[in-house]
Amino acid sequence: MKLKNLGIYALPDGREFVVDVEASNVYRLCSRHTWNFTRAPEYTVTPEGKIVNKGQPTEWGVEHLVDTGRREQYPKATFL
């Protein structure tokens, strides 16, 4: 399964994440709640399709992600 950059996916527990694909094809799952503020990933996806949190495997893989059909945009820059 190839995840779409900026696609919104849901885990079986209902939480939704924005997929942020880095240039090296590293998939990061960012909480929708933090996306517009920090873009800090809560999970990453291994090349084998396992979802990990802080280097520790979770019970999920990409096959558990449900594509909501929605997309996000990159946050707008804010200047202080």
N, C-alpha and C positions, 0 to 999 in steps of 0.2 A: 504494500500500500504506500503510495506516495502522498504525503501530506501537502496541502496547498499553502503557500506562504500567505499569511494574513487570514487564513481560513479559521473559522470558529468551530471548534470540536468539543463534544461533551464526553465526559467519562461516565461509566455506568452509575456513579453516585449522583449524577446530575450537574456537577460543576462544569463550567464552560471555560475553555482556554483558547487563547489566540496562538496560532503557530507562527513562530518567527524563525525563518530559515536563514542561517548564516552562509556566507560565501563558500565555506568548506562543506556544505550540505549537512550541517549540524542542525537538528531540529530542536527548538526550545519551545516549551509550553508555558505561556505566561497567563496568569490569572486575569480574567477580564476586569477584576477590581483594581489591579495594579498596572494594567497595560498603559494607560494614559499618564501615569506618574513616573514609574521607574523602568518599565519593561523588563523587570527582573524575572527570570524564569523560575517557576516552581519545580518543573520537571525538564529533563532532556530525554531524547530518544537515542538509543544505541544503534549502531549500524545493523544489528540483528532485529531491531524493531521492539526492543524492551524499553519500557518507560522507567526511568530511574529518578530518584530524588536524592540530591547531595551524594551521588555516587552509589547509593544503595538501591538495589532492585525493588520494584513494587510488584504487586500482583497483576499489573496490567501490561499489555503490549499494544501496539498500534491497532491491532484488530479489535480492541475494545473501544476505540475512539469512534464516535458517531459524528459524521459531518452534518452540521446544522444547516448547511447551504448558505450561511451568512458569511460575510467578510468584514474585517476591520480595516481601518486606515492607520498609517503611522501617526503617532501623536504629533500635534503641531508644536513647534519650538516656542518656548515661552522665555521672555527676556525679563530679567529683574531690574 
